[in-house]
Amino acid sequence: MIIRSASAVLPDRGPFLQVKAWITSWKLDDSRVRILWRTLHAALIKTGEITKASRVMVELLKTFTSDTAGEAKEEAFQCVRDAVGDPYAVSLDHLLSLKPVQHLKGQPVYQLLTIFVGGDVAVYMEFHQKNGAALEKMGLSHEANLKKIRLLTFLNLCRGRQEISHAEIEKALVLGAGDVEDFLIEALKTRLISGKIDAAQRRFRVTTCIEPSFSKAKWQELRDGLGTWQSQVRHLKRMLVSVTNPDSS
């Protein structure tokens, strides 16, 4: 009864949070919570909603500790494989904190995850050369992987930059000279980056770019930046008060 009603509300963020609320209100133990997440995951896979299924799998893996991580080894493998294979999943660093995923260390699938979190095209190409058979066994497409790692490498290349030459893009992404513009057009279609292709100058001018991964150091940098901004706002408010109400000081 519980599983049947939960399956009916699974699709988007609101209902997804509702499932979490039910877990709390029903006071389900870990074994029942895992049954629930596994059922929702199977339902999403059946309907082809891979991205949503991956979110559910992450919730399932969160229920395991260091002591029980080995019980979810196969599901951790599936989680990483599906996340790497999902062309819309560009931020994968959160998977590294999951205990069952950490249990995969030393395996090609874990190395592949670290490449898609912090590696680049050159590192992936070297990995593929040594682990081509393992990739095939995982059911992952080398062509799809290469397309995705090129996009991630490009996003990292653009971070904090105003413009990049086609020659630099060509080298970093291991592209042919005539393939750069086609790649840039496809990259712009993802809306993960915006900018202008300057064909005459053979440059790409960056407007905005998302962060593919957000490390602890980056969160700290953001926190420090927000703290500075808040201090500046408070200082500005004090100045405005002193100007508009000189007697109040």
LOSEKE-412497 format. One line per 10 residues: their letters; for each residue x, y negated, z of N, C-alpha, C, O, CB. Coordinates in steps of 0.05 Angstrom, whole numbers, plus 5000, padded with zeros to 4 digits. Each point is the difference from the previous one (the first is absolute). Glycine has a CB too. Layout:
N
a) X:Y:Z:X:Y:Z:X:Y:Z:X:Y:Z:X:Y:Z | ... $
This chain:
249
miirsasavl) 5017:5024:5000:4983:4976:5000:5017:4975:5000:4996:4981:4985:4968:5044:5040 | 5057:4975:4993:5018:4977:5001:5014:4996:4974:5002:4978:4989:5004:5029:5060 | 5005:5015:4940:5016:4999:4975:4982:4991:4977:5009:4984:4983:5022:5051:5034 | 4945:4975:4982:4982:4994:4978:4994:4970:5000:5000:4988:4979:4980:5058:5023 | 5014:4942:5021:4993:4972:5001:5024:4982:4995:4997:4979:4987:4966:5032:5045 | 5060:4998:4977:5025:4984:4995:5007:5000:4970:5008:4979:4990:5008:5033:5056 | 4980:5010:4941:5007:5001:4971:4983:4981:4984:5008:4991:4979:5005:5057:5027 | 4963:4946:5003:4982:4983:4985:5008:4970:5001:4990:4984:4985:4974:5049:5025 | 5054:4960:5009:5006:4971:5002:5030:4994:4995:5010:4979:5009:4953:5018:5024 | 5050:5021:4954:5029:4997:4999:5013:4980:4982:5023:4993:5006:4974:5052:5005 $
pdrgpflqvk) 4990:4944:4968:5016:4986:4980:5017:4976:5007:5024:5002:4998:4941:5013:4975 | 5024:4963:5036:5016:4975:5002:5007:4993:5028:4996:5015:5019:4981:4969:4941 | 5036:4993:5043:5012:4992:5026:4980:5000:5023:5005:5010:5022:5028:4963:4953 | 4943:5015:5020:4980:4999:5022:4992:5028:5010:5003:5005:5024:4980:4953:4955 | 5008:5059:5003:4993:5028:5009:5024:5014:5011:4997:5017:5018:4968:4984:4947 | 5059:4994:5024:5025:5013:5010:5004:4993:5029:5006:5017:5017:5014:4982:4937 | 4976:4976:5053:5002:4991:5028:4978:5012:5017:5003:5005:5024:5019:4953:4961 | 4954:5046:5002:4978:5012:5014:5006:5028:5009:4993:5009:5022:4976:4963:4951 | 5045:5043:5010:5008:5027:5007:5018:5000:5025:4997:5016:5018:5000:4998:4933 | 5022:4967:5049:5018:4997:5024:4983:4994:5025:5006:5009:5022:5032:4975:4948 $
awitswkldd) 4942:4999:5027:4983:4993:5022:4985:5024:5010:4997:5004:5025:4998:4949:4958 | 4996:5064:4999:4986:5025:5008:5018:5018:5015:4992:5012:5020:4979:4984:4940 | 5054:5006:5031:5020:5017:5014:5002:4992:5029:5002:5017:5018:5023:4991:4938 | 4976:4966:5048:5003:4989:5028:4974:5005:5016:5001:5010:5022:5031:4955:4961 | 4945:5029:5005:4975:5002:5015:4992:5029:5005:4988:5006:5020:4998:4951:4960 | 5021:5061:5002:4994:5028:5003:5020:5015:5018:4996:5023:5007:4983:4976:4948 | 5043:4987:5051:5021:5011:5017:5010:5027:4990:5002:5020:5015:4978:4956:5024 | 5027:5024:4935:5010:5025:4988:5028:5006:5009:5017:4982:5002:4953:5010:4958 | 5036:5033:5045:5028:5007:5006:5016:5002:4974:4988:4999:4978:4997:5026:5064 | 5041:4978:4960:5018:5000:4976:4992:5020:4979:5000:4995:4976:5036:4989:5053 $
srvrilwrtl) 4956:5040:4980:4993:5021:4980:4976:4993:4984:4999:5005:4976:5020:5029:5055 | 4961:4954:4982:4976:4991:4985:5005:4976:4982:4989:4997:4978:4983:5021:5060 | 5045:4964:4972:5007:4977:4984:5014:5009:4974:4995:4989:4979:5010:4982:5063 | 5013:5049:4961:5014:5010:4977:4981:5014:4980:5003:4997:4976:5037:5008:5052 | 4940:5009:4983:4980:5012:4982:4985:4979:4984:4995:5003:4977:5000:5035:5056 | 4998:4940:4981:4986:4978:4988:5017:4988:4977:4990:4997:4978:4986:4994:5065 | 5049:5001:4963:5017:4988:4980:5005:5019:4976:5001:4991:4977:5020:4981:5059 | 4983:5053:4970:5005:5020:4979:4975:5003:4982:5003:5003:4975:5029:5021:5054 | 4945:4975:4982:4975:5002:4984:4997:4975:4983:4993:5003:4976:4986:5025:5060 | 5026:4949:4975:4997:4975:4984:5021:5000:4978:4994:4991:4977:4989:4984:5064 $
haaliktgei) 5041:5034:4965:5021:5001:4980:4992:5018:4977:5004:4993:4976:5031:4998:5059 | 4955:5033:4971:4992:5018:4979:4978:4989:4983:4999:5004:4975:5014:5034:5055 | 4968:4947:4982:4978:4988:4985:5010:4979:4981:4991:4998:4977:4979:5011:5062 | 5050:4975:4970:5011:4979:4982:5016:5012:4978:4999:4990:4977:5002:4979:5062 | 5015:5051:4966:5015:5014:4979:4981:5011:4979:5006:4998:4976:5031:5013:5057 | 4942:5000:4976:4980:5013:4982:4988:4979:4981:4993:5006:4977:4997:5028:5058 | 5007:4941:4975:4988:4979:4983:5021:4983:4986:4994:4981:4986:4968:5017:5046 | 5064:5010:4971:5021:4987:4985:5009:4973:5012:5013:4985:4986:4970:5037:4975 | 5010:4973:5064:5007:4974:5013:5026:5004:5016:5000:5001:5024:4951:4985:4979 | 5071:5015:4982:5026:5007:5011:5010:4980:5020:5010:5007:5022:5000:5016:4936 $
tkasrvmvel) 4987:4951:5036:5010:4979:5018:4985:5001:5027:5013:4998:5021:4998:4973:4939 | 4963:5032:5039:4985:5002:5025:5007:5026:5015:5001:5000:5025:4962:4973:4954 | 5041:5048:5006:5007:5026:5013:5027:4997:5014:5004:5012:5021:4971:5013:4943 | 5043:4960:5024:5026:4996:5013:4997:4985:5026:5015:5005:5019:5007:4994:4936 | 4960:4981:5046:4995:4986:5025:4990:5019:5022:5009:4998:5023:4981:4960:4951 | 4992:5060:5018:4989:5019:5019:5022:5019:5010:5002:5007:5023:4953:4990:4955 | 5062:5012:5003:5022:5018:5008:5019:4987:5020:5010:5013:5018:4987:5008:4937 | 5008:4953:5042:5017:4985:5019:4987:5001:5028:5014:5004:5020:5003:4966:4943 | 4957:5026:5038:4986:5001:5026:5002:5028:5012:5004:5003:5025:4965:4962:4960 | 5030:5056:4999:5003:5027:5009:5028:5004:5012:5003:5011:5022:4964:5005:4944 $
lktftsdtag) 5053:4976:5019:5028:5004:5009:5006:4984:5025:5019:5007:5015:4994:5002:4938 | 4973:4969:5052:5004:4984:5024:4993:5015:5026:5008:4993:5022:4984:4966:4951 | 4991:5062:5024:4991:5015:5023:5021:5020:5010:4996:5013:5021:4957:4982:4963 | 5069:5008:5002:5021:5019:5007:5023:4986:5015:5007:4977:4993:4980:5052:4968 | 5024:4984:5058:5023:4990:5015:5026:5013:4990:4999:5017:4982:4972:4974:5059 | 5051:5001:4971:5026:5013:4993:4999:5030:5006:5012:5016:4985:5012:4941:5024 | 4961:5051:5012:4998:5028:5008:4983:5016:4981:5004:5024:4996:5003:4962:5051 | 4973:5001:4941:4980:5015:4983:5004:4994:4970:4985:5010:4984:4983:4989:5054 | 5052:4985:4956:5004:4991:4972:5003:5023:4980:4991:4999:4977:5030:4960:5040 | 4992:5063:4993:5005:5023:4982:4974:5013:4991:5000:5014:4979:5042:4993:5044 $
eakeeafqcv) 4936:4989:4991:4974:5012:4993:4989:4987:4975:4983:5012:4986:5009:4999:5062 | 5017:4965:4946:4989:4985:4977:5020:4996:4978:4999:4981:4984:4971:4995:5047 | 5049:5042:4967:5022:4998:4981:4989:4999:4971:5009:4984:4984:5022:5040:5048 | 4951:4994:4962:4989:5002:4973:4984:4975:4993:5001:4989:4978:4997:5060:5026 | 4987:4941:5016:4984:4976:4995:5017:4975:4998:4994:4982:4985:4969:5039:5040 | 5060:4978:4989:5019:4978:4998:5012:5000:4972:5003:4979:4987:5007:5023:5062 | 4996:5022:4941:5011:5003:4973:4980:4989:4980:5007:4985:4981:5020:5056:5033 | 4948:4967:4989:4979:4992:4982:4996:4970:5001:4995:4987:4979:4983:5057:5026 | 5024:4944:5019:4996:4972:5004:5021:4984:4985:4994:4981:4986:4986:5028:5059 | 5046:4999:4958:5021:4986:4986:4998:5004:4970:5003:4981:4985:5027:5026:5055 $
rdavgdpyav) 4965:5017:4951:4998:5006:4972:4978:4983:4987:5004:4988:4979:5013:5058:5029 | 4960:4953:5005:4977:4985:4988:5006:4970:5001:4992:4986:4981:4977:5050:5034 | 5044:4954:5006:5006:4971:5002:5020:4992:4978:4997:4979:4988:4994:5023:5061 | 5030:5015:4947:5019:4994:4979:4987:5001:4973:5006:4984:4982:5031:5034:5046 | 4945:5001:4968:4987:5003:4974:4978:4981:4994:4990:4998:4978:5022:5049:5026 | 4979:4938:5017:4978:4981:4996:5012:4974:4988:5015:4986:5014:4958:5035:5025 | 5019:4972:4937:5012:4976:4988:4992:4974:5014:5013:4979:4996:4987:5045:4961 | 4978:4977:5059:4991:4976:5013:5012:4997:5028:4996:4979:5013:4962:5024:4961 | 5056:5017:5036:5012:4999:5027:5029:4990:4997:5017:5016:4994:4952:5022:5023 | 5035:4937:4989:5027:4989:4997:5014:4995:5027:5024:4996:5001:4961:4983:4957 $
sldhllslkp) 5000:5022:5063:5011:4996:5027:4998:5027:5015:4979:5008:5008:5008:4942:4993 | 5036:5063:5002:5001:5027:5011:5016:5002:5026:5002:5021:5012:4993:4996:4942 | 5016:4960:5056:5018:5001:5023:4985:5010:5025:5013:5011:5018:5014:4952:4962 | 4947:5033:5022:4985:5008:5024:5000:5031:5004:4996:5010:5022:4975:4950:4973 | 5034:5054:4983:5000:5030:5002:5024:5010:5015:4999:5021:5012:4977:4981:4945 | 5046:4982:5043:5025:5009:5014:4996:5002:5030:5016:5014:5013:5010:4965:4950 | 4955:5008:5048:4996:5000:5029:4983:5024:5009:4998:5005:5024:5006:4945:4977 | 4984:5064:4981:4982:5023:5007:5017:5024:5008:5019:5008:4985:4946:4975:4983 | 5030:5029:5055:5016:5022:5011:5001:5024:4981:5022:5011:4996:4966:4973:5050 | 4990:5024:4942:5002:5023:4981:5017:4994:4975:5013:5017:4990:4942:4997:5026 $
vqhlkgqpvy) 5044:4960:4975:5017:4993:4978:5029:5000:5008:5017:5009:4984:4946:4962:4997 | 5044:5020:5043:5027:5001:5010:5010:5029:5001:5024:5005:4998:4968:4953:5028 | 4989:5061:4978:5007:5028:5001:5010:5011:4973:5011:5022:4999:4954:4983:5038 | 5031:4979:4942:5008:5008:4973:5029:4992:4993:5009:5006:4979:4943:4991:5008 | 5061:4990:5032:5027:4990:4995:5018:5023:4990:4999:5022:5011:4995:4942:5024 | 5023:5030:4945:5017:5021:4989:4989:5013:4976:5014:5015:4986:5003:4992:5059 | 4957:4988:4949:4987:5011:4976:4999:4980:4978:4999:4976:5006:4973:5054:5023 | 5027:4979:4946:4999:4981:4977:4977:4980:5002:5002:4977:4992:5020:5058:4980 | 4955:4975:5038:4976:4982:5000:5004:4977:5019:4991:4978:4995:4980:5062:4995 | 5044:4964:5032:5006:4978:5019:5020:4981:4987:4997:4975:5003:4994:5055:5037 $
qlltifvggd) 5029:4980:4947:5019:4983:4986:4986:4983:4979:5007:4977:4996:5030:5057:5013 | 4944:4979:4977:4985:4985:4980:4985:4977:5012:4999:4978:4989:4997:5064:4984 | 4991:4963:5050:4986:4979:5014:5018:4977:5007:4993:4976:4995:4975:5058:5023 | 5056:4971:4993:5018:4979:5007:5009:4984:4976:5005:4976:5002:5011:5051:5036 | 4986:4986:4938:5007:4986:4976:4978:4980:4992:5005:4978:4992:5022:5062:4993 | 4947:4969:5018:4978:4983:4992:4995:4978:5021:4985:4981:4995:4995:5057:4980 | 5032:4965:5048:4998:4979:5021:5022:4979:4997:4995:4976:5001:4983:5057:5030 | 5046:4977:4965:5023:4981:5000:5020:5004:4978:5021:4987:5000:4972:5009:5047 | 5002:5022:4934:5019:5005:4979:4994:4985:4975:4984:4981:5000:5022:5064:5018 | 5007:4962:4960:4996:4987:4974:5001:5020:4978:5002:5024:5004:5018:4933:5014 $
vavymefhqk) 4979:5033:4957:5000:5018:4977:5025:5017:4999:4998:5024:4995:4974:4943:4980 | 5051:5022:5030:5025:5015:4998:5001:5023:5020:5008:5022:4993:5015:4936:4992 | 4967:5036:5039:5000:5021:5021:4980:5022:4993:5006:5024:5003:5006:4942:5032 | 4965:5026:4954:4980:5020:4992:5011:5017:4977:4996:5025:5000:4967:4944:5014 | 5050:5019:4966:5011:5015:4978:5020:5021:5009:5000:5022:4990:4993:4938:4980 | 5023:5033:5050:5020:5018:5011:4986:5023:5014:5008:5024:4998:5025:4939:5007 | 4945:5030:5010:4985:5020:5014:4987:5020:4980:5001:5024:5004:4990:4943:5033 | 4998:5022:4942:4986:5017:4980:5020:5019:4986:4994:5023:4995:4973:4941:4998 | 5057:5026:5003:5020:5017:4987:5007:5024:5017:5005:5022:4989:5014:4937:4989 | 4981:5037:5048:5006:5022:5018:4976:5017:5009:5003:5023:5008:5035:4949:5008 $
ngaalekmgl) 4938:5016:4983:4977:5013:5011:4976:5002:4980:4977:5000:5008:5038:4983:5036 | 4992:5018:4930:4979:5001:4980:4981:5024:5004:4976:4997:4997:5055:4981:4972 | 4980:5045:5038:4983:5024:5004:4982:4996:5024:4977:5009:5000:5059:5020:4980 | 4974:4958:5041:4984:4995:5024:4977:4982:4994:4978:5003:5011:5062:5004:5018 | 4965:4972:4955:4978:4982:4992:4978:5015:4985:4977:4995:5004:5056:4967:4994 | 4975:5055:4984:4981:5016:4985:4983:5017:5018:4976:5002:4997:5055:4998:4964 | 4983:5012:5059:4986:5017:5019:4980:4984:5017:4979:5011:5007:5061:5019:4994 | 4967:4945:5004:4981:4983:5015:4976:4992:4983:4979:4991:5011:5060:4991:5015 | 4963:5021:4948:4978:4992:4983:5001:4971:4993:4980:4988:4992:4993:5048:5027 | 5050:4951:4984:5003:4972:4994:5012:4996:4972:5017:5015:4991:4989:4975:5058 $
sheanlkkir) 4985:4989:4937:5009:4994:4973:5025:4981:5002:4998:4979:5012:4955:5027:4970 | 5068:5002:5005:5024:4983:5000:4994:4974:4986:5009:4979:5009:5021:5062:4990 | 4955:4959:4979:4993:4976:4986:4984:4981:5017:5005:4976:5001:4995:5049:4956 | 4980:4986:5058:4984:4983:5018:5017:4989:5023:4997:4977:5008:4962:5050:4980 | 5058:4990:5023:5018:4991:5022:5019:4978:4990:5004:4980:5014:4994:5066:5006 | 5012:4957:4956:5019:4980:4989:4985:4973:4995:5011:4979:5005:5016:5058:4974 | 4949:4965:5012:4984:4975:4996:4995:4986:5026:5002:4975:5002:4976:5046:4958 | 5016:4994:5061:4994:4988:5026:5025:4989:5013:5000:4978:5011:4962:5054:4995 | 5061:4983:4993:5024:4990:5013:5011:4976:4985:5013:4983:5012:4997:5063:5004 | 4985:4952:4959:5008:4976:4985:4984:4976:5009:5012:4978:5004:5000:5050:4956 $
lltflnlcrg) 4963:4976:5045:4983:4978:5010:5010:4991:5028:5002:4976:5005:4959:5041:4968 | 5044:5003:5045:5009:4993:5027:5027:4987:5000:5005:4981:5015:4969:5058:5002 | 5044:4970:4965:5026:4988:4998:4998:4971:4990:5014:4982:5010:5006:5063:4980 | 4962:4951:4991:4995:4973:4989:4989:4981:5022:5009:4977:5002:4983:5043:4953 | 4989:4990:5061:4989:4983:5021:5022:4992:5020:5001:4977:5009:4954:5046:4986 | 5062:4996:5012:5022:4994:5019:5020:4980:4987:5011:4983:5014:4983:5062:5007 | 5010:4959:4953:5018:4982:4985:4990:4971:5000:5016:4981:5001:4998:5059:4971 | 4959:4957:5027:4988:4974:4997:4997:4986:5027:4996:4975:5001:4980:5041:4959 | 5026:4999:5062:4995:4988:5026:5020:4977:5006:5024:5004:4999:4959:5040:5017 | 5006:4933:4990:5016:4976:5006:5014:4987:4976:5017:4983:5003:4990:5038:5040 $
rqeishaeie) 4985:4987:4933:5012:4990:4976:4980:4982:4985:4976:5004:5002:5055:5036:4995 | 4980:4941:4988:4983:4983:4983:5000:5010:4971:4980:4997:4985:5028:4964:5045 | 5014:5050:4962:5002:5011:4972:5021:5021:4999:5019:5001:5015:4966:4955:4966 | 5011:5062:4999:5018:5023:4996:5004:5003:4970:4981:4999:4985:5004:5024:5058 | 5039:4982:4949:5006:5003:4972:4991:5028:4991:5000:5019:5015:5039:4949:4988 | 4955:5034:4971:4992:5026:4989:5023:5020:5002:4996:5024:5004:4973:4953:4965 | 5056:5013:5029:5023:5017:5001:5002:5013:5028:5007:5024:5002:5017:4947:4965 | 4970:5014:5054:5001:5011:5027:4977:5021:5004:5005:5021:5013:5015:4936:5004 | 4957:5037:4972:4977:5019:5002:5007:5026:4985:4995:5022:5010:4973:4939:4993 | 5043:5035:4973:5008:5023:4984:5019:5018:5014:4997:5025:5000:4996:4947:4959 $
kalvlgagdv) 5027:5017:5055:5020:5015:5014:4989:5014:5025:5005:5024:5004:5030:4944:4979 | 4950:5017:5033:4990:5010:5025:4979:5022:4996:4998:5019:5016:5011:4937:5005 | 4975:5041:4958:4978:5019:4995:5007:5022:4979:4984:5017:4994:4985:4946:5017 | 5056:5036:4979:5010:5019:4980:4980:5001:4976:4989:5020:4993:5034:5008:5044 | 4974:4948:4951:4982:4997:4977:5016:4993:4975:5022:4990:5002:4940:4996:5029 | 5026:5021:4946:5012:4991:4975:4995:4970:4996:4981:4989:5012:5013:5057:4969 | 5023:4941:5004:4998:4971:4996:4972:4992:4989:4990:4979:5007:5059:5019:4985 | 4940:5019:4992:4974:4994:4988:4976:5008:5017:4977:4996:4992:5044:5009:4965 | 4984:5006:5066:4978:5010:5017:4993:4981:5023:4980:5004:5014:5034:5042:4974 | 5002:4933:5017:4997:4983:5023:4973:4985:4999:4986:5000:5020:5064:4995:4983 $
edfliealkt) 4944:4993:4975:4975:4984:4998:4975:5018:5004:4982:4992:5014:5041:4976:4955 | 4978:5056:5019:4977:5018:5004:4997:5008:5030:4978:5001:5010:5029:5017:4943 | 5016:4986:5060:4999:5006:5029:4988:4977:5015:4983:5004:5018:5057:5026:4977 | 4969:4946:4999:4990:4976:5015:4970:4996:4996:4986:4993:5019:5059:4986:4975 | 4945:5026:4982:4972:4998:4995:4984:5019:5017:4980:4993:5012:5029:4993:4941 | 5001:5039:5049:4986:5021:5016:5002:4993:5030:4981:5004:5015:5030:5030:4950 | 5012:4955:5043:5004:4992:5028:4980:4978:5008:4989:5001:5022:5060:5012:4975 | 4948:4968:4986:4981:4978:5005:4971:5010:5003:4984:4988:5014:5047:4981:4962 | 4963:5052:5009:4972:5011:5001:4994:5012:5027:4976:5002:5007:5027:5008:4944 | 5017:4998:5064:4995:5012:5026:4991:4979:5021:4989:5007:5020:5046:5028:4969 $
rlisgkidaa) 4971:4940:5005:4994:4977:5018:5016:5002:5027:4993:4986:5019:4961:5012:4960 | 5066:5018:5021:5018:5001:5023:5021:4978:4998:5013:4993:5019:4980:5056:4985 | 5009:4940:4972:5018:4978:4995:4988:4981:4980:4985:5009:4982:5055:5020:5028 | 4966:4946:4992:4991:4981:4980:5023:4983:4991:5019:4995:5015:4934:5004:5005 | 5046:4992:4955:5022:4984:4989:4997:4996:4971:4979:5005:4988:5051:5013:5047 | 4991:4972:4952:4999:4993:4972:5024:5013:4985:5023:4999:5009:4953:4958:5002 | 5017:5055:4967:5021:5012:4983:5010:4979:4981:4985:4989:4983:4995:5057:5020 | 5045:4947:4999:5013:4980:4982:5016:5016:4979:5024:5006:5004:4978:4958:5034 | 4984:5042:4940:5013:5017:4980:5023:4985:4986:5020:5013:4993:4936:5009:4999 | 5042:4952:5005:5021:4985:4987:5026:5000:5016:5021:5003:4989:4943:4968:4990 $
qrrfrvttci) 5033:5025:5047:5024:4999:5018:5007:5028:5011:5020:5004:5014:4968:4949:4998 | 4995:5067:4981:5004:5027:5010:5002:5000:5030:5018:5011:5012:5005:5002:4945 | 4957:4975:5055:4998:4999:5030:4972:5004:5009:4981:4996:4985:5058:4972:5016 | 4958:5042:5024:4974:5002:5013:5000:4981:5023:5017:5001:5018:4977:5047:4968 | 4986:4934:5014:4998:4980:5021:4979:5009:5021:4976:5004:4993:5037:4959:4975 | 4996:5041:5056:4983:5012:5021:4983:4979:5014:5010:4979:5008:5025:5056:4999 | 4939:4971:4996:4982:4982:5015:4995:5012:5027:5006:4987:5021:4973:4997:4936 | 5010:5040:5044:4995:5014:5025:5007:5029:4997:5000:5011:4978:4963:4957:5034 | 5043:5045:5011:5008:5028:5000:4994:5012:5027:5007:4988:5021:5030:5003:4945 | 4951:5033:5034:4994:5013:5026:5025:5014:5010:5019:5006:4985:4933:5000:5002 $
epsfskakwq) 5048:5001:5039:5021:5016:5012:4992:5029:4998:4980:5008:5012:5033:4954:5020 | 5002:5055:4953:4992:5028:4998:5001:5014:5027:4984:5018:5006:5034:4982:4948 | 5002:4993:5063:5001:5012:5027:5006:4977:5020:5013:4981:4993:5004:5064:4988 | 4972:4959:5043:5003:4979:5020:5013:5012:5025:4986:5012:5017:4973:4963:4965 | 5067:5023:5019:5015:5012:5022:4996:4985:5026:4988:4978:5001:5046:5038:4966 | 4976:4995:5055:4998:4987:5026:5015:4974:5000:4990:4980:5012:5007:5064:5010 | 5025:4954:4964:5015:4975:4998:4984:4979:4986:5001:4976:5007:5042:5050:4992 | 4942:4982:4980:4983:4981:4986:4977:4990:5017:4993:4976:4999:5020:5046:4958 | 4976:4997:5059:4978:4991:5018:5011:4980:5020:4987:4980:5007:4990:5064:4988 | 5047:4961:5015:5013:4981:5019:5005:4973:4987:4996:4979:5013:5025:5060:5011 $
elrdglgtwq) 4988:4962:4951:5004:4975:4985:4974:4985:4997:5000:4975:5003:5039:5046:4973 | 4939:4993:5018:4974:4987:4997:4991:4989:5027:4990:4978:5001:4998:5053:4961 | 5016:4984:5059:4992:4991:5027:5015:4974:5007:4989:4981:5011:5001:5067:5003 | 5037:4952:4981:5016:4977:5007:4991:4976:4983:4999:4977:5010:5039:5052:5001 | 4955:4976:4964:4991:4978:4982:4974:4989:5010:4996:4975:4999:5027:5046:4963 | 4958:4996:5046:4974:4991:5010:5004:4984:5027:4986:4981:5005:4991:5059:4973 | 5042:4970:5038:5005:4986:5025:5010:4972:4995:4992:4981:5014:5018:5062:5008 | 5008:4954:4959:5011:4973:4993:4978:4983:4989:4998:4976:5006:5046:5044:4984 | 4938:4992:4993:4978:4984:4988:4981:4991:5022:4991:4977:4999:5013:5050:4959 | 4990:4990:5062:4982:4992:5022:5012:4977:5016:4986:4981:5008:4996:5066:4994 $
sqvrhlkrml) 5044:4954:5003:5014:4979:5015:4998:4974:4985:4996:4979:5012:5035:5054:5008 | 4973:4968:4953:4999:4976:4984:4972:4988:5000:4996:4975:5000:5041:5043:4971 | 4942:4999:5028:4972:4991:5001:4994:4986:5026:4988:4979:5001:4999:5058:4968 | 5022:4976:5054:4996:4987:5026:5013:4973:5002:4989:4981:5011:5008:5065:5009 | 5028:4952:4969:5014:4975:5001:4986:4979:4983:4998:4977:5008:5045:5048:4998 | 4946:4983:4971:4986:4982:4983:4974:4990:5014:4994:4976:4998:5024:5047:4961 | 4968:4995:5055:4976:4992:5014:5006:4979:5022:4985:4981:5003:4995:5065:4987 | 5042:4959:5024:5008:4981:5021:5006:4972:4988:4993:4979:5011:5026:5059:5016 | 4994:4963:4949:5007:4974:4987:4974:4986:4992:4998:4975:5002:5046:5044:4982 | 4937:4996:5005:4975:4988:4991:4984:4988:5024:4988:4978:4997:5010:5055:4964 $
vsvtnpdss) 5003:4981:5061:4986:4990:5024:5013:4974:5010:4986:4982:5007:5002:5065:5006 | 5039:4952:4987:5014:4977:5009:4995:4976:4982:5000:4977:5009:5035:5052:5012 | 4961:4976:4953:4995:4978:4981:4972:4990:5002:4995:4976:5000:5039:5043:4968 | 4946:5000:5034:4972:4991:5001:4991:4991:5027:4982:4983:5003:5009:5050:4961 | 5022:4977:5057:4994:4992:5027:5025:4993:5016:5009:5016:5017:4950:5014:4982 | 5053:4948:4995:5025:4992:5013:4998:4999:5030:5020:5005:5014:4992:4970:4946 | 4965:5018:5051:4997:4998:5029:5001:5027:5014:5006:5001:5024:4967:4958:4969 | 5020:5063:4992:4998:5026:5012:5027:5011:5009:5002:5018:5017:4958:4991:4956 | 5062:4980:5015:5027:5009:5007:5010:4985:5024:5022:5004:5009:4987:5007:4943 $
